[in-house]
């Protein structure tokens, strides 16, 4: 089996303004600095998330359960400042006793306002995925649109290199070139074909083409962030077939491209109201999904929250000092039944116990892609502790 490298091109426009008040405080991760022989400084941080899920999707009995706890994330992160111009990060996740590498990259500062970084990190696609870390999500989980883009190898973490920076105080950009094969997947010369089964469908898990991503962020003011991303991922294989004597009888071309254009915005008002929205328009090659034709998709997500900080922390309630209510609607339209959730409505409160601890409770209403399936109700709770 043989793969052929292809290249891609992508274009972009708009994002980024500042948060205010309590929302600004939330984005600052707590870090413990230590001294090291080969670095100016090293900062240690982490995150623990315990989640409980109840669903009415099926009946609980002696063989299956419809509710329970899990360690959603156990993150351990190290940030190192090697020189005034060079920094690095390494982050692991140890959830479900399965350690995996999340971030691992080095970054070099160039020309004061620009930087070059290489390694494994999130590509600049989809505000909810790229801008917000898992400890700062407005709702407990990311939207079905975010999950779909990651599954189609159009967002989330990839292995590659990125150049970007601030053109002005209002305008910034990023250009990313990567393997396009997903988190933790390396690409070597003569790499053999590998496959992955998703919902019973065989998809290509190794991509010997490459992915190109571009993003432009525009900050017209402190209360508004605008952005747009574009990504093209060339994937697939040329798979040789052989007869019983080992002679090549033909080559099947399974190459194609996945692509997306995704504008987004964020509105952050002084009264503690935040609204974030995004849209995604793209195509998935038939050779990735093993369908008869290429699959077009459209996705939308809008989420808002209102947050307030109490005048005094409650000593009787574990130091409770803040409250918020968030709600969001996500819709994914595709003519292929790979993703099981089409319309998802989520809402619920969250409680803050200082800057580092938050308890979220979300009710979720789900309309499956298959109209013959029943709608689903879920109750999802999560406590996040930032170390």
C-alpha positions as CSV (number, residue, x, y, z in Angstrom):
1,X,0.0,0.0,0.0
2,X,1.4,3.3,-1.0
3,X,0.5,6.9,-0.1
4,X,1.2,10.1,-2.1
5,X,1.8,13.5,-0.6
6,X,-0.4,16.4,-1.6
7,X,-0.4,20.0,-0.5
8,X,-3.2,22.4,0.2
9,X,-4.2,26.0,0.5
10,X,-6.5,27.8,2.8
11,X,-7.6,31.4,3.5
12,X,-8.9,33.3,6.5
13,X,-10.4,36.5,8.4
14,X,-11.3,38.1,11.8
15,X,-11.2,37.7,15.8
16,X,-10.2,38.7,19.4
17,X,-10.9,41.3,22.0
18,X,-10.5,41.4,25.7
19,X,-12.7,40.0,28.4
20,X,-13.8,42.2,31.3
21,X,-14.1,41.8,35.0
22,X,-14.7,38.3,36.4
23,X,-14.5,36.8,32.9
24,X,-11.0,38.1,32.5
25,X,-9.9,36.5,35.8
26,X,-11.3,33.1,34.7
27,X,-8.9,32.9,31.7
28,X,-5.8,33.3,33.8
29,X,-4.6,29.8,34.8
30,X,-3.0,29.4,38.1
31,X,0.7,28.3,37.8
32,X,3.4,27.4,40.3
33,X,6.8,28.6,39.2
34,X,9.9,26.6,40.0
35,X,13.6,27.2,39.0
36,X,15.4,24.9,36.6
37,X,19.0,24.6,35.5
38,X,18.3,24.9,31.8
39,X,15.4,27.4,31.8
40,X,14.8,30.9,33.1
41,X,11.6,29.6,34.7
42,X,9.3,26.6,34.7
43,X,5.6,26.8,35.5
44,X,3.5,23.8,36.7
45,X,-0.3,23.7,36.4
46,X,-3.0,21.2,36.0
47,X,-6.7,20.4,36.0
48,X,-9.0,17.8,37.5
49,X,-12.5,17.3,36.1
50,X,-15.0,14.8,37.6
51,X,-18.2,14.3,35.5
52,X,-21.5,12.6,36.2
53,X,-23.9,11.7,33.4
54,X,-27.5,10.5,33.4
55,X,-29.3,9.7,30.2
56,X,-32.8,8.3,29.3
57,X,-31.4,6.9,26.0
58,X,-31.8,3.4,27.4
59,X,-33.1,1.6,30.5
60,X,-30.8,0.8,33.3
61,X,-30.8,-2.9,34.4
62,X,-28.4,-5.5,35.6
63,X,-26.3,-5.5,32.5
64,X,-26.1,-1.8,31.6
65,X,-26.3,1.5,33.5
66,X,-27.6,4.9,32.3
67,X,-25.8,7.0,34.8
68,X,-22.4,7.1,36.5
69,X,-19.1,9.0,37.2
70,X,-15.9,9.3,35.2
71,X,-12.7,11.3,35.4
72,X,-13.3,13.5,32.4
73,X,-9.8,15.1,32.5
74,X,-6.7,14.9,34.6
75,X,-4.3,17.3,33.1
76,X,-0.7,17.9,34.0
77,X,1.1,20.8,32.3
78,X,4.6,22.3,32.3
79,X,5.4,25.6,30.7
80,X,9.1,26.6,30.3
81,X,10.7,29.9,29.4
82,X,14.1,29.0,28.1
83,X,15.3,32.4,27.0
84,X,13.5,35.8,26.4
85,X,12.7,34.5,22.9
86,X,12.2,30.7,23.3
87,X,9.5,28.9,25.3
88,X,8.0,25.4,25.4
89,X,5.0,23.4,26.8
90,X,4.3,19.8,27.6
91,X,0.9,18.6,28.7
92,X,-0.5,15.1,29.5
93,X,-4.0,13.8,30.1
94,X,-4.4,10.8,32.4
95,X,-8.2,10.3,32.2
96,X,-9.5,6.7,32.5
97,X,-6.0,5.5,33.4
98,X,-5.0,6.0,29.8
99,X,-2.2,8.6,29.6
100,X,-2.0,10.5,26.3
101,X,0.1,13.4,25.2
102,X,-1.9,16.6,24.5
103,X,0.4,19.5,23.9
104,X,4.1,19.3,23.2
105,X,5.6,22.3,21.4
106,X,8.4,24.8,21.3
107,X,7.8,28.5,20.3
108,X,10.3,31.1,19.0
109,X,9.6,34.8,19.1
110,X,10.4,36.6,15.9
111,X,10.4,40.3,15.0
112,X,8.8,41.3,18.3
113,X,5.2,40.6,17.3
114,X,5.4,37.3,15.5
115,X,6.2,33.7,16.5
116,X,7.0,30.3,15.0
117,X,6.1,27.1,16.9
118,X,6.3,23.4,16.1
119,X,5.1,20.2,17.7
120,X,1.6,19.0,18.7
121,X,-1.0,21.6,19.5
122,X,-4.5,22.8,18.5
123,X,-4.8,24.2,14.9
124,X,-6.6,27.5,14.6
125,X,-10.1,26.3,13.7
126,X,-13.4,26.8,15.6
127,X,-13.5,29.3,18.5
128,X,-14.9,26.9,21.0
129,X,-12.1,24.4,20.3
130,X,-9.2,26.7,19.6
131,X,-9.8,29.7,21.9
132,X,-11.4,28.1,24.9
133,X,-9.6,25.4,27.0
134,X,-11.6,22.6,28.5
135,X,-11.5,24.3,31.9
136,X,-13.2,27.5,30.5
137,X,-16.0,26.1,28.4
138,X,-19.3,27.9,28.7
139,X,-21.2,24.6,28.9
140,X,-19.9,21.3,30.3
141,X,-19.0,19.8,26.9
142,X,-18.1,21.2,23.5
143,X,-20.8,21.3,20.9
144,X,-21.6,18.5,18.4
145,X,-20.2,20.7,15.6
146,X,-16.8,20.9,17.4
147,X,-16.8,17.1,17.8
148,X,-17.7,16.7,14.1
149,X,-14.8,18.9,12.9
150,X,-12.4,17.0,15.1
151,X,-13.6,13.6,13.9
152,X,-13.3,14.8,10.2
153,X,-9.7,15.8,10.9
154,X,-10.4,19.5,10.4
155,X,-9.7,20.9,13.9
156,X,-8.3,20.0,17.4
157,X,-4.7,18.9,17.9
158,X,-2.4,18.1,15.0
159,X,1.4,17.6,14.6
160,X,3.0,20.3,12.6
161,X,4.3,23.9,12.5
162,X,2.6,27.3,12.7
163,X,3.6,30.9,12.0
164,X,1.6,33.8,13.2
165,X,1.4,37.0,15.2
166,X,-0.1,40.5,15.5
167,X,0.0,42.7,12.4
168,X,-1.6,45.5,14.5
169,X,-3.2,45.7,17.9
170,X,-6.5,44.8,16.3
171,X,-5.4,42.3,13.6
172,X,-3.6,39.0,14.0
173,X,-3.2,35.8,11.9
174,X,-2.0,32.2,12.0
175,X,-0.9,29.9,9.2
176,X,-0.6,26.2,10.2
177,X,0.9,23.3,8.2
178,X,0.5,19.8,9.7
179,X,0.2,16.1,9.1
180,X,-3.6,16.3,9.2
181,X,-3.8,12.8,10.7
182,X,-4.9,13.8,14.2
183,X,-3.6,13.9,17.7
184,X,-0.6,11.6,18.4
185,X,-0.3,10.3,14.8
186,X,3.1,10.7,13.3
187,X,4.0,10.6,9.6
188,X,7.0,8.7,8.4
189,X,8.3,7.9,5.0
190,X,6.6,4.7,3.6
191,X,4.1,4.7,6.4
192,X,1.6,1.9,5.9
193,X,-2.1,2.4,5.7
194,X,-4.0,2.4,9.0
195,X,-7.8,2.6,9.5
196,X,-10.2,3.5,12.3
197,X,-13.8,2.4,12.7
198,X,-16.3,5.2,13.8
199,X,-19.9,4.2,14.4
200,X,-19.3,1.1,12.3
201,X,-17.9,3.0,9.4
202,X,-14.3,2.5,8.3
203,X,-12.4,5.8,7.9
204,X,-8.7,6.5,7.1
205,X,-6.8,7.1,10.3
206,X,-3.4,8.0,8.7
207,X,-3.1,10.9,6.3
208,X,-0.1,10.9,4.0
209,X,-1.4,14.1,2.4
210,X,-1.1,17.2,4.5
211,X,-3.3,19.8,6.1
212,X,-3.1,23.6,5.7
213,X,-5.0,25.9,8.0
214,X,-5.3,29.7,8.1
215,X,-7.0,32.1,10.5
216,X,-7.4,35.9,10.8
217,X,-8.6,37.5,14.0
218,X,-9.9,41.1,14.2
219,X,-10.5,43.1,17.4
220,X,-12.6,46.2,16.7
221,X,-13.0,46.8,20.5
222,X,-12.9,45.3,23.9
223,X,-16.4,43.9,23.7
224,X,-16.2,42.2,20.3
225,X,-14.1,39.5,18.8
226,X,-14.4,38.4,15.2
227,X,-12.6,35.6,13.4
228,X,-12.6,33.3,10.4
229,X,-10.7,30.1,9.8
230,X,-10.3,27.9,6.7
231,X,-8.8,24.4,6.4
232,X,-8.0,22.0,3.6
233,X,-6.9,18.4,4.5
234,X,-5.7,16.2,1.7
235,X,-6.2,12.6,2.8
236,X,-6.4,9.0,1.4
237,X,-4.3,6.3,-0.1
238,X,-3.4,4.5,-3.2
239,X,-4.0,0.9,-2.2
240,X,-2.4,-1.8,-4.3
241,X,-4.1,-5.2,-4.9
242,X,-2.2,-8.5,-5.5
243,X,-3.0,-11.9,-6.9
244,X,-2.2,-15.2,-5.1
245,X,1.3,-15.2,-6.5
246,X,2.1,-11.7,-5.1
247,X,1.9,-9.9,-8.5
248,X,0.3,-6.4,-8.4
249,X,-3.0,-6.5,-10.2
250,X,-4.1,-2.9,-9.8
251,X,-4.2,0.3,-7.6
252,X,-7.3,1.7,-5.9
253,X,-7.2,5.5,-5.5
254,X,-8.9,6.5,-2.3
255,X,-7.5,10.1,-2.2
256,X,-9.6,13.2,-1.6
257,X,-9.9,16.3,0.5
258,X,-11.8,17.5,3.6
259,X,-12.3,21.2,3.8
260,X,-14.1,23.8,5.9
261,X,-14.6,27.6,6.2
262,X,-15.6,28.6,9.7
263,X,-16.4,32.2,10.8
264,X,-17.0,32.9,14.5
265,X,-17.6,35.8,16.9
266,X,-17.5,36.6,20.6
267,X,-19.5,39.4,22.4
268,X,-18.4,40.2,25.9
269,X,-20.5,42.9,27.7
270,X,-19.7,44.6,31.0
271,X,-22.8,43.4,32.8
272,X,-21.4,39.8,32.8
273,X,-23.0,38.7,29.6
274,X,-20.9,36.7,27.1
275,X,-22.2,35.3,23.7
276,X,-20.1,33.2,21.4
277,X,-21.2,31.8,18.0
278,X,-19.7,30.0,15.1
279,X,-20.7,28.5,11.7
280,X,-19.0,25.8,9.6
281,X,-19.4,25.1,5.9
282,X,-17.5,22.3,4.3
283,X,-17.1,19.1,2.4
284,X,-15.9,15.6,3.4
285,X,-14.5,13.4,0.7
286,X,-16.3,10.2,-0.1
287,X,-13.1,8.3,0.2
288,X,-12.8,9.3,3.9
289,X,-16.3,8.1,4.7
290,X,-16.6,5.3,2.1
291,X,-19.8,6.9,0.7
292,X,-20.9,7.0,-2.9
293,X,-20.5,10.8,-3.1
294,X,-18.7,13.6,-1.3
295,X,-20.6,14.8,1.8
296,X,-21.4,18.5,2.3
297,X,-22.1,19.7,5.8
298,X,-23.3,22.9,7.6
299,X,-23.0,23.5,11.3
300,X,-24.0,26.3,13.7
301,X,-23.6,26.9,17.3
302,X,-24.5,29.8,19.6
303,X,-23.9,29.8,23.3
304,X,-24.5,32.6,25.9
305,X,-24.1,33.1,29.6
306,X,-24.8,35.6,32.3
307,X,-22.3,35.7,35.2
308,X,-22.3,37.5,38.5
309,X,-19.9,37.6,41.4
310,X,-21.2,37.7,45.0
311,X,-20.2,40.5,47.3
312,X,-18.8,38.1,49.9
313,X,-17.9,34.4,49.7
314,X,-20.1,32.1,51.7
315,X,-18.1,30.3,54.4
316,X,-21.0,27.9,54.9
317,X,-21.1,26.9,51.2
318,X,-17.5,26.1,50.6
319,X,-16.5,29.7,49.7
320,X,-19.2,30.1,47.0
321,X,-18.5,33.5,45.5
322,X,-20.0,33.4,42.0
323,X,-22.9,32.2,39.9
324,X,-23.7,31.9,36.2
325,X,-26.4,30.6,33.9
326,X,-25.5,29.4,30.4
327,X,-27.5,28.1,27.4
328,X,-26.7,27.0,23.9
329,X,-28.1,25.6,20.7
330,X,-26.1,23.5,18.2
331,X,-27.2,22.2,14.8
332,X,-25.4,20.0,12.3
333,X,-26.8,19.3,8.9
334,X,-25.2,16.6,6.8
335,X,-26.5,14.0,4.4
336,X,-24.6,11.2,6.0
337,X,-25.5,9.4,9.3
338,X,-22.1,9.4,10.8
339,X,-22.8,11.8,13.6
340,X,-25.7,10.8,15.8
341,X,-26.7,14.2,17.1
342,X,-28.3,16.8,14.8
343,X,-29.9,19.3,17.1
344,X,-28.7,19.8,20.7
345,X,-30.1,22.3,23.2
346,X,-28.2,22.7,26.5
347,X,-28.7,24.9,29.5
348,X,-27.9,25.1,33.2
349,X,-26.2,26.9,36.1
350,X,-22.7,27.0,37.3
351,X,-21.3,27.8,40.8
352,X,-17.8,29.3,41.5
353,X,-15.8,28.5,44.7
354,X,-13.0,30.9,44.1
355,X,-11.2,31.4,40.8
356,X,-10.0,27.8,40.5
357,X,-13.1,25.7,41.2
358,X,-16.4,25.5,39.3
359,X,-19.5,23.2,39.5
360,X,-21.6,23.0,36.3
361,X,-25.0,21.4,35.8
362,X,-26.4,21.0,32.3
363,X,-29.6,19.7,31.0
364,X,-29.4,18.5,27.4
365,X,-32.1,17.8,24.8
366,X,-30.9,15.9,21.7
367,X,-32.6,15.2,18.4
368,X,-30.7,12.4,16.7
369,X,-29.7,12.5,13.0
370,X,-31.9,9.5,12.3
371,X,-35.4,10.8,12.5
372,X,-36.7,7.3,13.4
373,X,-34.8,7.4,16.7
374,X,-36.3,8.8,19.9
375,X,-35.2,12.2,21.2
376,X,-32.8,12.0,24.2
377,X,-32.7,13.8,27.5
378,X,-29.5,14.0,29.5
379,X,-28.3,15.6,32.8
380,X,-24.6,16.2,32.9
381,X,-22.7,17.6,35.9
382,X,-19.1,18.4,36.2
383,X,-16.7,19.9,38.8
384,X,-13.5,21.5,37.6
385,X,-10.5,22.2,39.9
386,X,-7.6,24.1,38.3
387,X,-4.4,23.3,40.1
